[in-house]
């Protein structure tokens, strides 16, 4: 999306307890765990860095992994930025299901929120609160023609694959040259993003009437994956973005009194997702 560079990515099975780990195959298989301490740069995408090695635009894949209940996987890629595909997480979800997902013996650990944690910046806000399941409420307020949208989803009872995964990233046509001058969106096109003109999408139709706010939920789920665990609690966000999402991750990881680690029985984890989905199985997933 931003670098415009070609990349090949493979998802490989990982042992229980490994978590999500990025591996740069072009740099002697250097590994970067998907955890908050490795967050490097956050503006129009979320990047990770360890010892000077960068991985960029991680949020869509991380969102799909968390949304589909995949805890342990090695993400091997030969360049610095993950593929944007169609601008949503749906191609990832379809590829996971095509490759197969295997339940592991070790029970999943979730981060159960036990006290509120909030981040505020002017009229922007994000907070997480104790509660059953993993519920996300998001409000956006963009210039016309997007305007104000609100949505809510509980990942414990609703299907990520049908409600969130297909929502695509978006941008305003009027901002295109400014962003390109900044060295961004070099790989952007009408095939991988919703292009918003003065009267609406120039490459419609939309997949959902509220596709824009659903995509922000997609991004949020991916960014919060950097806690290292799936969250058990209620997240509320208003006019937030990647920077505030990762600020909440940082605050959570620093405040050990705000959460407790809970091991979820395998049967309960499977029932909450309506399917057996704890780790990527064999064969490996191959994609460009």
Buried (B, 14 or more C-beta within 10 A) or exposed (E): BBBBEEBBBBBBBBEBEBBBBBBBBEBEEBBBBBBBEBBBBBEBBBBBBBEEBBBBBBBBBBBBBBBBBBBBBBBBBBBBBBBBBBBBBBBBBEBBEEBEBBBBEBBBBBBBBEEEBEBEEEEBBBBBBBBEBBBBBBBBBBEEEBEEBEBBBBBBEBBBBEBBBBBBBBBBEEEBEEBEEEEBBEBBEEEBBBBBEEEEBEBEEBBBEBBBBBBBBBBBBBBBBBBBBBBBBBBBBBBBBBBBBBBBBBBBBEEEEBBEEEEBEBEEBBEBBEBBBBBBBEEBBEBE
